[in-house]
Amino acid sequence: MPIVNSPIGAEKVSIWNERSGAPRPARALWLTNSSGLTLDGGSFSVMEEQTFAGEGVFDPIRPGEKRLVSYALDLALNASSKNANEVQRVTRVHISQGIMTQDSEVRERKTYTFRNEDSSPRTVLVEHPVRIGYTLRSETKPEETTADWMRFHLRVEPKQTAALVVEEARPVATTYQLTNVDERQVEFFVRQRSINKGVEDALRRILKQKDMVAELDSRKEGRDEEMKKIFDDQQRLRENMKALKGSSEEKLLVQRYTQQLNDQETRLEKLGKEIEQLQKEMDAAQGVVDQMIRELAVDTAV
C-alpha cells in the first residue's frame, strides 16, 4: 500500500450539477496535488473537527493536477434554478447574390438560487454545461472551464439566500430571398430597426422597379382578358349564324355578324401586337430587377 505523508491544497466546496440528478448539492474537496507524486486512486474518508463527515472514491491524481472529489450530500443547502431567454435585435446585415441575411442572437439566462440553512457559510461550486455555439455573456466568469463544464464560485452566508446568473448567447441568422421581399416586409424591417437607411433605400429602389414589372403585367393581363372575351363572342356569333340558316332574317343578320367578326379580327390583331410589345417591356424590366438584385452587395452593422 503506497503511503504519502505530505500536505496538499484543498478547498471545501458544495458542488451543484443540475444534470447529476442528485436532490442536493454534494459536499466535496477541490484538491490540488502539490505533493510532487502521483496519488493512487482509491477510497478516502473526511473528518471535520474529529467527526466523520463522509467518504468517497477518487481516480489517480497526477502531480499538479486539480481534482474535485465528493464525499457526502450537503443537507443544509437547498438549490433551485430558473430559465429565461430573449431574442436580441439584429446587429448586422449581409446581402449577396440575392440573399439578405440578418444576424441577431438569442440570449439565454440561467439563474441558480441557493438557500443555506446551516450556521456556517458555504462556498458553492456551480457546474454549468459548456454548449457548442454559445458564448458566455455574464459579468461573472467561471473559476475553471473544462471541455464539458464551466465552474462558478458562489458564497452563501449562513441562513441566507444567494443567486448566480449565467447568461449565454447564440447567434441566429435569418435569410430572405430578395425576389420575395415586398413593401410590407420592408416596412416591418424599418419598424424593427433591422435594416439601416442605406439598405432600406436599396430595397425600395428594387421594389419600385418590381412595381413597374407588375404594372406591365397588369396591362398585359387586361389585353389577354379582352382577347378571351372576343374569342368567346366570336364563338357566339358563329353559333348564331348557323341558327339563321333558311330564316327570313338570314341575309341582313349575316352581314351584320360578318362585320362584327371583321372588326373583332382587326382588334385581335392589334391586341396581339400590344401583348407582344408588353411582354418585351416586361422582360426588359424584369431583367433590370434581376440585375439590381444580383449586383446588390451589403455587409454593414445595424
C-alpha positions as CSV (number, residue, x, y, z in Angstrom):
1,M,0.0,0.0,0.0
2,P,1.7,3.3,-1.1
3,I,1.6,6.0,1.6
4,V,2.4,9.6,1.1
5,N,2.8,11.9,4.1
6,S,2.6,15.4,2.5
7,P,0.2,18.4,2.9
8,I,-1.7,19.2,-0.2
9,G,-4.1,22.1,-1.1
10,A,-7.8,21.5,-0.6
11,E,-10.8,23.8,-0.7
12,K,-14.0,22.6,0.8
13,V,-17.0,23.3,-1.5
14,S,-20.5,22.2,-2.2
15,I,-20.9,21.1,-5.8
16,W,-24.2,21.7,-7.7
17,N,-24.7,20.0,-11.0
18,E,-28.3,20.1,-12.1
19,R,-27.8,17.2,-14.5
20,S,-26.5,14.8,-11.9
21,G,-30.0,14.0,-10.7
22,A,-29.0,14.5,-7.1
23,P,-31.6,16.1,-4.8
24,R,-29.0,18.3,-3.0
25,P,-25.5,19.7,-3.7
26,A,-22.6,17.4,-2.9
27,R,-20.0,18.2,-0.3
28,A,-16.6,17.9,-1.9
29,L,-12.9,18.8,-1.7
30,W,-11.2,20.6,-4.6
31,L,-7.8,19.0,-4.3
32,T,-4.6,20.2,-5.8
33,N,-1.9,17.5,-5.8
34,S,1.1,19.6,-4.7
35,S,3.0,16.6,-3.3
36,G,5.0,16.1,-6.5
37,L,3.9,12.5,-6.6
38,T,1.0,10.6,-8.2
39,L,-1.7,9.9,-5.7
40,D,-3.0,6.4,-6.4
41,G,-6.8,6.2,-6.7
42,G,-8.9,4.5,-4.0
43,S,-11.3,5.3,-1.2
44,F,-10.9,8.2,1.2
45,S,-12.6,9.4,4.4
46,V,-13.1,13.0,5.6
47,M,-13.0,14.1,9.2
48,E,-14.3,17.5,10.3
49,E,-13.4,18.5,13.9
50,Q,-12.8,14.9,14.8
51,T,-16.2,13.9,13.4
52,F,-16.7,11.6,10.4
53,A,-18.1,13.8,7.6
54,G,-18.2,11.3,4.7
55,E,-16.3,9.1,2.3
56,G,-15.8,8.7,-1.4
57,V,-13.6,7.2,-4.1
58,F,-11.2,9.0,-6.5
59,D,-9.1,8.1,-9.5
60,P,-5.3,8.6,-9.6
61,I,-4.3,12.2,-9.4
62,R,-1.2,13.3,-11.2
63,P,1.3,15.8,-9.7
64,G,0.0,19.4,-10.1
65,E,-3.5,18.2,-11.1
66,K,-6.6,19.7,-9.6
67,R,-9.5,17.4,-8.9
68,L,-13.0,17.5,-7.3
69,V,-13.8,14.6,-5.0
70,S,-17.2,14.4,-3.4
71,Y,-17.9,12.6,-0.2
72,A,-21.5,13.4,1.0
73,L,-24.7,15.3,0.3
74,D,-25.0,18.8,1.7
75,L,-28.3,18.5,3.5
76,A,-28.2,22.1,4.7
77,L,-28.2,23.6,1.2
78,N,-31.2,23.9,-1.0
79,A,-30.9,24.5,-4.7
80,S,-33.2,25.6,-7.5
81,S,-32.9,27.1,-11.0
82,K,-34.9,29.1,-13.5
83,N,-34.5,29.7,-17.2
84,A,-35.3,32.7,-19.4
85,N,-34.5,33.7,-22.9
86,E,-34.9,36.7,-25.3
87,V,-34.1,37.5,-28.9
88,Q,-31.8,40.4,-29.3
89,R,-32.1,43.0,-32.1
90,V,-30.4,42.5,-35.5
91,T,-26.8,43.6,-35.3
92,R,-25.6,43.1,-38.9
93,V,-27.0,42.7,-42.4
94,H,-25.3,40.9,-45.3
95,I,-26.7,40.9,-48.9
96,S,-25.1,38.9,-51.6
97,Q,-26.3,37.1,-54.7
98,G,-29.9,38.0,-54.0
99,I,-29.9,36.7,-50.4
100,M,-30.3,39.0,-47.4
101,T,-29.0,37.6,-44.1
102,Q,-29.8,39.4,-40.8
103,D,-27.6,38.4,-37.8
104,S,-29.0,38.6,-34.3
105,E,-28.6,36.5,-31.2
106,V,-30.7,34.7,-28.7
107,R,-29.7,35.3,-25.1
108,E,-30.4,32.6,-22.5
109,R,-30.3,33.3,-18.8
110,K,-30.0,30.6,-16.2
111,T,-30.4,31.7,-12.5
112,Y,-29.2,29.3,-9.8
113,T,-30.6,30.0,-6.4
114,F,-29.3,28.5,-3.1
115,R,-30.6,28.7,0.4
116,N,-28.1,27.9,3.2
117,E,-29.8,26.7,6.4
118,D,-26.6,26.0,8.2
119,S,-24.8,28.2,10.8
120,S,-21.6,28.2,8.7
121,P,-21.1,29.7,5.2
122,R,-21.0,27.7,2.1
123,T,-18.8,28.0,-1.0
124,V,-20.9,26.6,-3.8
125,L,-19.3,25.4,-7.0
126,V,-21.9,25.5,-9.7
127,E,-21.2,23.3,-12.7
128,H,-22.8,24.8,-15.8
129,P,-22.6,22.9,-19.1
130,V,-20.5,24.1,-21.9
131,R,-22.7,24.2,-25.0
132,I,-21.5,24.3,-28.6
133,G,-22.4,27.5,-30.4
134,Y,-23.0,29.5,-27.1
135,T,-20.8,32.4,-25.9
136,L,-20.8,33.5,-22.2
137,R,-22.2,37.0,-21.7
138,S,-22.2,37.1,-17.9
139,E,-20.0,39.5,-16.0
140,T,-19.3,36.7,-13.6
141,K,-16.6,34.5,-15.1
142,P,-16.0,30.8,-14.3
143,E,-13.4,29.7,-11.8
144,E,-12.5,26.9,-14.2
145,T,-13.6,25.7,-17.6
146,T,-13.2,22.1,-18.8
147,A,-14.4,20.5,-22.1
148,D,-17.8,19.9,-20.6
149,W,-18.3,22.3,-17.7
150,M,-17.9,25.9,-16.5
151,R,-17.4,26.0,-12.8
152,F,-18.6,29.2,-11.0
153,H,-17.9,30.1,-7.3
154,L,-20.7,31.4,-5.2
155,R,-20.6,32.2,-1.5
156,V,-23.8,31.7,0.5
157,E,-23.8,33.1,4.0
158,P,-25.5,31.3,6.9
159,K,-29.3,31.5,6.9
160,Q,-29.1,33.5,3.7
161,T,-30.1,33.0,0.0
162,A,-27.8,33.8,-2.9
163,A,-28.1,33.6,-6.6
164,L,-25.8,33.0,-9.6
165,V,-26.9,34.3,-13.0
166,V,-25.2,32.7,-16.1
167,E,-26.1,34.4,-19.3
168,E,-25.1,33.0,-22.7
169,A,-25.9,33.9,-26.3
170,R,-26.0,32.0,-29.5
171,P,-26.1,33.6,-33.0
172,V,-29.2,33.5,-35.1
173,A,-29.1,34.1,-38.9
174,T,-32.4,34.9,-40.7
175,T,-32.3,34.8,-44.5
176,Y,-34.6,36.4,-47.1
177,Q,-34.8,36.0,-50.9
178,L,-34.8,39.5,-52.3
179,T,-37.1,38.4,-55.1
180,N,-39.8,37.6,-52.5
181,V,-39.3,40.8,-50.3
182,D,-42.3,43.1,-50.6
183,E,-43.3,46.5,-49.3
184,R,-44.9,45.1,-46.2
185,Q,-41.7,43.3,-45.2
186,V,-39.6,46.4,-45.8
187,E,-41.9,48.4,-43.5
188,F,-41.5,45.7,-40.9
189,F,-37.7,45.8,-41.2
190,V,-37.9,49.6,-40.7
191,R,-40.1,49.3,-37.6
192,Q,-37.9,46.7,-36.1
193,R,-34.8,48.6,-37.0
194,S,-33.3,45.5,-38.5
195,I,-32.0,47.4,-41.6
196,N,-30.3,50.8,-41.8
197,K,-31.2,53.7,-44.2
198,G,-28.8,52.6,-46.9
199,V,-30.3,49.1,-47.0
200,E,-33.8,50.5,-46.9
201,D,-33.1,52.8,-49.9
202,A,-31.6,49.9,-51.9
203,L,-34.6,47.7,-51.2
204,R,-37.1,50.4,-52.1
205,R,-35.4,51.0,-55.4
206,I,-35.8,47.3,-56.2
207,L,-39.4,47.4,-55.1
208,K,-40.0,50.4,-57.4
209,Q,-38.6,48.5,-60.3
210,K,-40.7,45.5,-59.4
211,D,-43.8,47.7,-59.4
212,M,-43.0,48.6,-63.0
213,V,-42.9,44.9,-63.9
214,A,-46.2,44.4,-62.0
215,E,-47.9,47.3,-63.8
216,L,-46.8,46.0,-67.2
217,D,-48.0,42.5,-66.3
218,S,-51.4,44.0,-65.3
219,R,-51.7,45.8,-68.6
220,K,-50.9,42.5,-70.4
221,E,-53.4,40.6,-68.4
222,G,-56.0,43.1,-69.3
223,R,-55.4,42.6,-73.0
224,D,-55.3,38.8,-72.6
225,E,-58.7,39.0,-70.9
226,E,-60.0,41.2,-73.7
227,M,-58.8,38.6,-76.3
228,K,-60.5,35.9,-74.4
229,K,-63.8,37.8,-74.4
230,I,-63.5,38.4,-78.1
231,F,-62.9,34.7,-78.8
232,D,-65.9,33.8,-76.7
233,D,-68.1,36.4,-78.5
234,Q,-66.9,35.1,-81.9
235,Q,-68.0,31.7,-80.9
236,R,-71.4,33.0,-80.0
237,L,-71.7,34.9,-83.4
238,R,-70.8,31.8,-85.4
239,E,-73.4,29.8,-83.5
240,N,-76.0,32.4,-84.2
241,M,-75.1,32.4,-87.9
242,K,-75.6,28.7,-88.0
243,A,-79.0,29.1,-86.4
244,L,-80.1,31.6,-89.1
245,K,-80.0,29.1,-92.0
246,G,-83.2,29.4,-94.0
247,S,-84.7,32.2,-92.0
248,S,-86.0,35.5,-93.4
249,E,-83.6,37.5,-91.4
250,E,-80.6,35.5,-92.6
251,K,-79.1,37.9,-95.1
252,L,-79.4,41.0,-93.0
253,L,-78.0,39.4,-89.8
254,V,-75.3,37.5,-91.6
255,Q,-74.0,40.8,-93.0
256,R,-74.1,42.4,-89.5
257,Y,-72.4,39.4,-87.8
258,T,-69.8,39.3,-90.5
259,Q,-68.9,42.9,-90.0
260,Q,-68.7,42.3,-86.3
261,L,-66.3,39.4,-86.9
262,N,-64.2,41.5,-89.2
263,D,-64.0,44.3,-86.6
264,Q,-63.1,41.8,-83.9
265,E,-60.3,40.2,-86.1
266,T,-58.8,43.7,-86.6
267,R,-58.9,44.3,-82.8
268,L,-57.4,40.8,-82.2
269,E,-54.5,41.6,-84.5
270,K,-53.9,44.9,-82.6
271,L,-54.2,43.2,-79.2
272,G,-51.7,40.6,-80.3
273,K,-49.1,43.2,-81.2
274,E,-49.7,45.1,-78.0
275,I,-49.3,41.9,-75.9
276,E,-46.1,41.1,-77.7
277,Q,-44.8,44.6,-77.1
278,L,-45.8,44.5,-73.4
279,Q,-44.1,41.1,-73.0
280,K,-40.9,42.6,-74.4
281,E,-41.1,45.5,-72.0
282,M,-41.9,43.2,-69.1
283,D,-38.9,41.0,-69.9
284,A,-36.6,44.1,-70.1
285,A,-38.0,45.5,-66.8
286,Q,-37.6,42.1,-65.1
287,G,-34.0,41.9,-66.4
288,V,-33.3,45.2,-64.6
289,V,-34.8,43.9,-61.4
290,D,-32.7,40.7,-61.6
291,Q,-29.6,42.8,-62.3
292,M,-30.3,45.1,-59.3
293,I,-30.7,42.1,-57.0
294,R,-27.7,40.4,-58.4
295,E,-25.4,43.4,-58.1
296,L,-26.6,44.5,-54.6
297,A,-23.8,43.7,-52.1
298,V,-24.0,44.9,-48.5
299,D,-22.2,44.0,-45.3
300,T,-22.9,46.5,-42.6
301,A,-23.7,46.9,-38.9
302,V,-27.2,48.0,-38.0
